[in-house]
C-alpha cells in the first residue's frame, strides 16, 4: 500500500553498504576469469555479465524500504496501520543484538539487516495479532521513533 510522497512523514532505504557491493562485485569477476580461462574469453565475459546482473538484483532485493504515512508504517512488504502502532524504543547495537538473540520472542516480526547495527522495537497494539512487536533495522532509530510517536499522537 503506497502513499503519495507528500503524505510520507518518514522514509528510509536500507541499502547494503559500499563494502558489500564491492565484495559482491568481485565474485562475478573471479568466476568470469575462471570460466574464461577454462572455456574461453566469450564464456568468461558471459558468466561475468550474467552473475553481475544477478548480484545487483540480489543486493537490491535485500534492501528494505521503511515508510511511515498517516495511514501506517510499511517495512518492505509488511504494513501496520497507525491505529495498531504501540510504543517504540530506539535500540543501540548491544540492545539490538540482545533483542535478536537471547531476548528474542519467536512470534516477533523481524526486519533486520546485518549491516545495520541499530534498530527500533515497536509494540503491536492489536489483540487479534499474535505478533508482540516489530524489530526493524534503521540507521536513524531516534528519528523513526519520533516520527512514529508523532503519528500516534496525531491519530489520538
C-alpha distance (Angstrom), angle and dihedral (degrees) to the residues before:
residue distance angle dihedral
X1 . . .
X2 3.80 . .
X3 3.77 122.5 .
X4 3.81 129.1 -154.9
X5 3.79 113.5 -85.1
X6 3.81 93.9 -115.5
X7 3.84 89.9 59.2
X8 3.81 93.2 53.9
X9 3.79 112.0 106.5
X10 3.82 96.3 179.9
X11 3.79 131.7 16.9
X12 3.78 131.7 173.0
X13 3.80 133.8 165.1
X14 3.80 115.0 -150.9
X15 3.81 99.0 -146.0
X16 3.76 120.8 178.4
X17 3.82 112.6 -101.3
X18 3.83 120.6 -99.2
X19 3.82 93.2 -106.5
X20 3.81 90.1 58.9
X21 3.80 91.2 50.5
X22 3.81 88.9 51.0
X23 3.79 94.2 49.0
X24 3.80 90.8 45.5
X25 3.82 90.6 49.6
X26 3.80 91.7 54.7
X27 3.80 93.4 57.6
X28 3.86 96.4 66.7
X29 3.80 90.5 43.6
X30 3.81 92.8 52.5
X31 3.80 92.9 47.3
X32 3.80 90.7 44.7
X33 3.81 90.6 54.4
X34 3.81 91.5 48.0
X35 3.80 94.0 48.8
X36 3.80 90.9 41.6
X37 3.78 91.4 54.1
X38 3.81 92.9 47.5
X39 3.82 101.2 37.4
X40 3.79 105.8 18.4
X41 3.80 137.9 -84.6
X42 3.82 94.7 -78.6
X43 3.79 92.1 59.0
X44 3.80 90.7 44.0
X45 3.81 92.4 53.6
X46 3.80 92.0 45.4
X47 3.81 91.9 50.0
X48 3.81 91.1 47.8
X49 3.81 93.3 50.1
X50 3.80 94.6 44.9
X51 3.79 94.3 47.6
X52 3.82 92.0 44.8
X53 3.80 90.0 56.8
X54 3.82 90.6 47.9
X55 3.81 92.9 48.3
X56 3.82 92.6 49.6
X57 3.81 90.9 47.7
X58 3.80 90.3 49.1
X59 3.81 93.9 50.2
X60 3.80 91.4 48.2
X61 3.81 89.7 48.2
X62 3.82 94.2 53.3
X63 3.79 92.6 50.4
X64 3.78 112.1 94.1
X65 3.78 130.7 -151.2
X66 3.79 120.2 -139.2
X67 3.80 114.7 -160.8
X68 3.79 129.4 172.7
X69 3.79 119.0 -166.6
X70 3.80 131.7 164.8
X71 3.83 86.3 -94.2
X72 3.80 96.9 55.2
X73 3.78 150.7 -69.9
X74 3.78 122.9 -64.6
X75 3.78 124.5 -168.3
X76 3.76 110.0 -177.2
X77 3.81 104.7 -47.1
X78 3.82 94.5 -23.4
X79 3.80 117.4 100.3
X80 3.80 132.6 -170.3
X81 3.80 120.1 -172.1
X82 3.81 117.6 -125.8
X83 3.80 92.3 -115.0
X84 3.82 89.7 63.9
X85 3.81 96.5 47.7
X86 3.79 108.2 116.1
X87 3.77 131.5 179.8
X88 3.77 117.5 -33.3
X89 3.78 128.0 -152.5
X90 3.80 125.8 -168.4
X91 3.82 109.8 -134.5
X92 3.79 126.7 -154.9
X93 3.79 123.1 -143.6
X94 3.81 96.3 -82.7
X95 3.81 93.8 44.7
X96 3.80 89.8 48.7
X97 3.81 91.6 51.6
X98 3.80 90.7 49.4
X99 3.81 92.7 47.7
X100 3.82 91.2 49.2
X101 3.81 92.7 45.3
X102 3.81 129.3 27.2
X103 3.81 93.8 -1.6
X104 3.80 94.7 50.3
X105 3.78 124.6 123.9
X106 3.81 110.8 -146.7
X107 3.80 90.3 -142.3
X108 3.82 93.5 58.7
X109 3.79 123.9 109.0
X110 3.80 108.6 -122.1
X111 3.79 123.3 -166.0
X112 3.77 98.2 172.0
X113 3.76 129.9 154.2
X114 3.80 118.1 -156.8
X115 3.78 93.0 -139.5
X116 3.82 92.8 59.3
X117 3.80 115.0 70.4
X118 3.80 101.2 -170.4
X119 3.77 128.8 65.6
X120 3.79 145.7 161.6
X121 3.78 128.2 -116.5
X122 3.79 111.4 -145.1
X123 3.80 120.3 -169.1
X124 3.81 115.8 -136.6
X125 3.82 112.3 -135.2
X126 3.78 99.8 -161.5
X127 3.80 118.7 112.8
X128 3.81 90.6 -159.2
X129 3.81 93.6 54.4
X130 3.82 115.5 80.0
X131 3.81 90.1 -158.3
X132 3.82 106.6 106.6
X133 3.81 96.6 -167.4
X134 3.77 146.9 -13.5
X135 3.79 119.4 -119.6
X136 3.81 108.4 -158.2
X137 3.79 127.8 -179.8
X138 3.79 113.5 -132.4
X139 3.77 137.1 164.9
X140 3.83 89.8 -144.5
X141 3.83 106.7 42.6
X142 3.80 96.1 160.3
X143 3.82 92.9 50.4
X144 3.81 92.0 47.9
X145 3.81 90.8 48.1
X146 3.82 91.1 49.8
X147 3.82 91.2 48.9
X148 3.83 92.3 49.5
X149 3.81 91.3 47.6
X150 3.82 90.0 50.3
X151 3.83 90.4 49.5
X152 3.80 90.9 49.7
X153 3.82 91.1 48.5
X154 3.81 91.6 48.8
X155 3.79 89.9 50.7
X156 3.83 90.4 53.2
